């Protein structure tokens, strides 16, 4: 499923794109595991993508457990609070691709939804590991997972993703 076909879809759209396998009803989700690769927070569409994850959390009642790959979990927690709606979330640092895959292999439960934000090729936050990560995640879990490609162009914030206070 992942590879050239998805690359072609991403080549023709700049909008937020979600690709995944949903084998169980989303309303049975007990936890959302959000994988955040290095530099993803500098991507133009990061806030819209985070807003979407928080909407899923709000609709399912599932808390968000963020894994910041080679990143600062406190930075992601701060950014997380800037985006509506309110949702419970905790973040921890994961020290690279191998540690991430090991954590996912050991900790993902059947009722988890794994969401991996991924930059598009040649966009801010792109790393060569992101090319094989979707396939790796798909083999680690039989449950639901989504690869989320944020929009590549900053758009007018007409949906109030950021809370101004």
PEGI-V735677 format. One record per backbone hydrogen bond with DSSP energy under -1.0 kcal/mol. CO is the residue of the C=O (numbers start at 1). NH is the residue of the N-H. Records with the same first field share a line. If there is no record, write none. Layout:
# PEGI-V735677
CO = NH ; NH
This chain:
# PEGI-V735677
3 = 7
4 = 8
5 = 9
6 = 10
7 = 11
8 = 12
14 = 152
17 = 149
19 = 147
21 = 145
25 = 28
26 = 29
31 = 113
32 = 65
33 = 115
34 = 67
35 = 117
36 = 69
37 = 40
39 = 42
40 = 43
43 = 46
45 = 49
46 = 50
47 = 51
48 = 52
49 = 53
50 = 54
51 = 55
52 = 56
53 = 57
54 = 58
55 = 59
56 = 60
57 = 61
63 = 32
64 = 90
65 = 34
66 = 92
67 = 36
68 = 71 ; 94
72 = 76
73 = 77
74 = 78
75 = 79
76 = 80
77 = 81
80 = 83
82 = 163
88 = 64
90 = 66
92 = 68
94 = 70
96 = 100
97 = 101
98 = 102
99 = 103
100 = 104
101 = 105
102 = 106
103 = 107
104 = 108
109 = 112
111 = 30
113 = 33
114 = 146
115 = 35
116 = 148
120 = 123
123 = 126
127 = 130
128 = 131
129 = 133
132 = 136
133 = 137
134 = 138
135 = 139
137 = 141
144 = 114
145 = 21
146 = 116
147 = 19
148 = 118
149 = 17
156 = 158
161 = 84
